[in-house]
Amino acid sequence: MITGLFPSTSGNITIDGYNVFTNTRESRKSLAICSQDNAHFKELTVEQHLNLFALLKDFPEEELKAEVEELLELLKLSEKKDTLSTKLSGWL
């Protein structure tokens, strides 16, 4: 309910001053994902991970490609964008 994926049966949810149900996109900007397990999926590439997490944060789809390319550049991972996460150093 807090993420806006499911309706509440009663009450209101406000995150950083935004109502989750009427201003979902704005309220999600203040949320994060904290996985109980490794947040990497062995079936996904570096680029696919960035796309997935951006979409989970409700990032505008029309800006997604440019944003992912910029992040890959900033992180110096452009050459690894098509590499499965299991092939990166640090995979446990």
Phi, psi and chi 1 to 4 in degrees:
 res  aa     phi    psi   chi1   chi2   chi3   chi4
   1 MET       -  -37.4  -74.1 -178.7  -96.3      -
   2 ILE   -63.2  -33.0  -68.1  173.7      -      -
   3 THR   -80.9   -9.9   63.4      -      -      -
   4 GLY    88.7    5.6      -      -      -      -
   5 LEU   -78.2  -28.8  -67.4  175.8      -      -
   6 PHE  -126.6  140.4  -57.5  102.0      -      -
   7 PRO   -72.5  150.0   24.6  -31.3      -      -
   8 SER   -86.1  155.4   64.4      -      -      -
   9 THR   -80.5  -23.7   53.6      -      -      -
  10 SER  -165.5  167.4   65.1      -      -      -
  11 GLY    83.0 -172.9      -      -      -      -
  12 ASN  -132.1  151.4 -123.6  -13.0      -      -
  13 ILE  -125.3  124.7  -59.5  171.0      -      -
  14 THR  -125.1  130.4  -56.0      -      -      -
  15 ILE  -124.2  121.7  -61.5  174.3      -      -
  16 ASP    53.1   35.5 -154.4   17.6      -      -
  17 GLY    87.0   -1.4      -      -      -      -
  18 TYR  -107.6  132.7  -64.2  101.3      -      -
  19 ASN   -71.2  125.4 -178.2  -60.8      -      -
  20 VAL   -60.0  -33.6  169.3      -      -      -
  21 PHE   -89.0  -23.0  -58.0  111.1      -      -
  22 THR  -105.4  -22.9   58.6      -      -      -
  23 ASN  -129.8   55.4  -73.9   -3.3      -      -
  24 THR   -56.4  -48.8  -53.2      -      -      -
  25 ARG   -58.7  -46.2  177.8  166.6  -86.5  154.3
  26 GLU   -66.5  -41.3  -69.8  -59.3  -42.4      -
  27 SER   -66.7  -32.8   67.1      -      -      -
  28 ARG   -69.2  -20.0  -76.0 -176.8  179.8  165.8
  29 LYS   -64.1  -20.6  -70.9  179.1 -178.4  178.6
  30 SER  -100.4    5.8  -63.5      -      -      -
  31 LEU  -102.1  156.7  -66.9  176.6      -      -
  32 ALA  -137.3  163.7      -      -      -      -
  33 ILE  -104.1  128.9  -64.2  170.3      -      -
  34 CYS  -126.2   89.6 -176.5      -      -      -
  35 SER   -68.9  145.7  175.0      -      -      -
  36 GLN   -78.7  -16.2  -63.8  -60.9  -51.1      -
  37 ASP  -121.6 -175.0  -63.1  -49.6      -      -
  38 ASN   -56.2  128.6 -169.2  -22.5      -      -
  39 ALA   -81.4    7.4      -      -      -      -
  40 HIS  -102.5  140.0  -62.1  104.6      -      -
  41 PHE  -106.7  124.4  -58.9   96.7      -      -
  42 LYS   -62.9  -19.0   61.7 -176.9  177.8 -179.4
  43 GLU   -86.7   -7.9  -55.9   86.6    1.8      -
  44 LEU  -107.0  150.0  -62.0 -178.5      -      -
  45 THR   -85.1  173.6   65.3      -      -      -
  46 VAL   -57.4  -48.7  170.3      -      -      -
  47 GLU   -63.0  -41.1 -176.5  176.6   32.5      -
  48 GLN   -64.1  -36.5  -71.0  169.3  -30.5      -
  49 HIS   -62.3  -46.3  -85.8   93.2      -      -
  50 LEU   -61.8  -41.3  -68.9  173.8      -      -
  51 ASN   -62.1  -46.9  -79.6  -60.4      -      -
  52 LEU   -59.0  -51.1  170.3   65.1      -      -
  53 PHE   -69.0  -32.5  -70.6  114.3      -      -
  54 ALA   -65.5  -42.2      -      -      -      -
  55 LEU   -68.5  -35.7  -70.1  171.3      -      -
  56 LEU   -63.6  -29.7  -72.7  172.9      -      -
  57 LYS   -87.3    6.7  -69.3  -77.7  -70.2 -179.3
  58 ASP    64.4   36.4 -154.7   19.3      -      -
  59 PHE   -67.6  138.9 -165.9   86.7      -      -
  60 PRO   -59.0  123.6  -18.5   27.8      -      -
  61 GLU   -58.7  -34.2  -74.1 -172.4   60.2      -
  62 GLU   -69.4  -15.5   62.2  -85.5    4.3      -
  63 GLU  -106.2   -3.9  -59.7  172.6   27.5      -
  64 LEU   -62.1  -49.7 -172.8   60.1      -      -
  65 LYS   -58.5  -47.8 -177.0  175.9  171.8   51.8
  66 ALA   -64.2  -39.9      -      -      -      -
  67 GLU   -65.5  -43.2 -177.5   71.3   10.9      -
  68 VAL   -64.1  -42.4  166.7      -      -      -
  69 GLU   -61.9  -40.6  -72.5  174.5    6.3      -
  70 GLU   -65.2  -43.0 -176.0  177.6  -21.1      -
  71 LEU   -63.2  -42.2  -78.9  170.8      -      -
  72 LEU   -59.5  -41.2  -72.5  167.0      -      -
  73 GLU   -64.4  -49.7  -80.4  -68.0  -43.9      -
  74 LEU   -59.2  -38.7  -74.3  169.0      -      -
  75 LEU   -85.8   -1.2  -62.8  169.8      -      -
  76 LYS    56.3   43.4  -58.1 -166.8 -177.6  -42.5
  77 LEU  -118.5   13.1  -73.7  172.6      -      -
  78 SER   -55.9  -40.6  -65.1      -      -      -
  79 GLU   -69.0  -19.3  -67.9  179.1   13.8      -
  80 LYS  -103.3    6.3  -61.4  -73.9 -172.4 -179.7
  81 LYS   -58.0  -31.2   72.7  175.9 -170.1  165.5
  82 ASP   -97.8    9.9  -64.5  -41.9      -      -
  83 THR   -87.0  134.5  -57.6      -      -      -
  84 LEU   -63.5  145.4  -69.6  173.7      -      -
  85 SER   -59.8  -29.3   62.2      -      -      -
  86 THR   -67.9  -15.9   55.0      -      -      -
  87 LYS   -95.0   -0.5  -60.1  -60.7 -180.0 -168.5
  88 LEU   -86.4  155.5  -62.0  174.0      -      -
  89 SER   -67.3  147.8   63.7      -      -      -
  90 GLY    92.2   -5.5      -      -      -      -
  91 TRP   -68.0  128.9  177.4  -95.2      -      -
  92 LEU  -106.3      -  -61.0  175.0      -      -
